[in-house]
Amino acid sequence: MNLQNITLVSFGYFEKDFLEKIAEAVKNEFRCPVSIKEGHIDLSDFYDPARRQYNGNTLLKQVDSLSFPGSAKTLGLFNVDLFIPILTFIFGQAFLGGQTAIASLHRFSNEHYGMISDDRFLLDRSRKEVIHELGHTLGLIHCHTPTCVMRSSTYVEDIDQKDQHLCSNCRANLEL
Amino acid sequence: MAKKISILIVDDEESVRDSLLNWFIEDGFRVECAENAKKALTMLESDQFDIILADIKMPGMDGLEMLKRIKSLKRDSIVIMMTAFATVDTAVKALKDGAFDYVTKPFDPDDLTHLIRNATKQISLADENESLKKKVISLENVEDLIGNSEAMKNVLREVESVAQTNSSVIITGESGTGKELVARAIHSNSPRKFFPFVSVHCGALTESLLESELFGHEKGAFTGAMYNRKGRFEMADSGSIFLDEIATISTKMQVELLRVLESKTFIRVGGNKEISSDFRVICATNKDLKSMVEKGTFREDLFYRLNVVNIHIPPLRERIEDIPLLVDYFINKYCTSMNRAPVAIDQSALKRLQEFNFPGNIRELENMIERAIVVGNGKKIGLKDLPLEKTMVNPAAESLDDFEKSFIQQILDKYGWNISRAAKALKVDRVTLYHKIKKYDLKPADQ
């Protein structure tokens, strides 16, 4: 696989150091340049007052419609609670084999689950989710290898269980 | 490679369809969508889907009506109903109408994962069940009835035509002709093939034991009845019951049996509750039931109730052209089960088998071949490996002298004309044996 460039676009406030650590992990995993950009979307258009959450489907389409020159794959990073109409929440989603993905850090902090804050968990979960969604944009489907980052995760505990790397099969599928 | 599961999503809301489509595609499923029930039913006519996820509230035909139509097309379809307005009534109705599960929108991602995992497990169990059924069919095939003779072809034709009906059958034929095999072939080719085939050897049981065996008994019905026990008629529900040696049952049992056959209901021994069972009766006998009816030893009404169809299996001596086929079949069977290389049979041995009377019919031939494989040299079955001389019945013997001549000849051949060993086997002295050889002008077989 010869990927030109991946762009991480932050929609909301994230510390520079935090974004760079994620970008570094993405770069190492997919062996391609990763750039960080800042994006602006009026999130109120995507807010569902009945659910008090943000619609992931429409947000994904919105990010996809934005232009990021030179970017082969784009991932929009959010810090709001995402949902899709059929599910109570999602961590992120992507166009399978497409160009765009989104991920939210909202449910990755320990505080969200009433636990003591620990930034290491937040960073670790965020890295895995970003790589997972970008994997979908590269055409990877969910993997059954327990430690593979492409394994389906519906709870943060599932994310904690898996590794931040692709398994050998998924790597082979991407010809990495 | 694992089969790719296909999912059809039926929902009038585009956002729901898109959400589910994206979710399932990421899991590697083949996914299609339909915006209404009518389109879904059209798609189902031309395509197969393993799982159908359908909304209950849709304009036009609703999900519950669609569920009924899908079930009428394919009874084992897995349909999961979704609704945003859950009520106990609709949930109960959906499940009663055959829905696999019922979920309320929006659902937890983990619930959706579990739901699909359960459905795929159900699909793989159904597939496994189907393949096991196919294996059972191949085990119980009519091909187990070996024979190319016109007589056997007639039997096979009768088996095939009677199998599809529910009629009672009496199979007649000498002992060892394969009456139970024919009964199994009728069962395994009938619509009842996936239900039990229950075999009862009436001749082996006393009247009271047979009664308890057929009808079952309640705890304490008699000494030793420590538990409730189902009878064979109960076990054969939806299947077939095979009553072997039906001619041996007592007059009292004949009355009981007639009543059960007419009402398909019975009461367990010591019980008072009437039990009903839907079974097909196949009987077998080596006796002439009609003459027993004439003599008054078998009830005429029971005879006519059982004898709706009669299949007669000819004895082996009347279809000697089947012997080479049967020999090959038994050689293969026993060499495989004993994990030995297939053996051949000597032409003279085969010829001798075709000349033999076989009072024990196919069972006797099978035992002979099994013995020959066990005691033989592992390469070829020869005359010496076949215990033909041990059979005391000789069709050619019309007098005691004929029988004595034939018997002494067989013993002498067996011991290679060693007079001392043959005399010892016959329990006579050597002089007597010489006298007999001279009297009957006996000579070694190869002279």
Chai-1 contact restraints between the chains, C-beta under 6 A:
chainA,res_idxA,chainB,res_idxB,connection_type,confidence,min_distance_angstrom,max_distance_angstrom,comment,restraint_id
A,N57,B,S15,contact,1.0,0.0,6.0,A-B,restraint_1
A,N57,B,D18,contact,1.0,0.0,6.0,A-B,restraint_2
A,I84,B,S19,contact,1.0,0.0,6.0,A-B,restraint_3
A,P85,B,S15,contact,1.0,0.0,6.0,A-B,restraint_4
A,P85,B,V16,contact,1.0,0.0,6.0,A-B,restraint_5
A,P85,B,S19,contact,1.0,0.0,6.0,A-B,restraint_6
A,I86,B,V16,contact,1.0,0.0,6.0,A-B,restraint_7
A,I86,B,S19,contact,1.0,0.0,6.0,A-B,restraint_8
A,I86,B,L20,contact,1.0,0.0,6.0,A-B,restraint_9
A,I86,B,K105,contact,1.0,0.0,6.0,A-B,restraint_10
A,I86,B,P106,contact,1.0,0.0,6.0,A-B,restraint_11
A,L87,B,P106,contact,1.0,0.0,6.0,A-B,restraint_12
A,L87,B,P109,contact,1.0,0.0,6.0,A-B,restraint_13
A,T88,B,P106,contact,1.0,0.0,6.0,A-B,restraint_14
A,T88,B,D108,contact,1.0,0.0,6.0,A-B,restraint_15
A,L96,B,I25,contact,1.0,0.0,6.0,A-B,restraint_16
A,L96,B,E26,contact,1.0,0.0,6.0,A-B,restraint_17
A,H136,B,E26,contact,1.0,0.0,6.0,A-B,restraint_18
A,I141,B,E26,contact,1.0,0.0,6.0,A-B,restraint_19
A,I141,B,G28,contact,1.0,0.0,6.0,A-B,restraint_20
A,H142,B,E26,contact,1.0,0.0,6.0,A-B,restraint_21
A,H142,B,D27,contact,1.0,0.0,6.0,A-B,restraint_22
A,T154,B,P109,contact,1.0,0.0,6.0,A-B,restraint_23
A,T154,B,D110,contact,1.0,0.0,6.0,A-B,restraint_24
A,T154,B,T113,contact,1.0,0.0,6.0,A-B,restraint_25
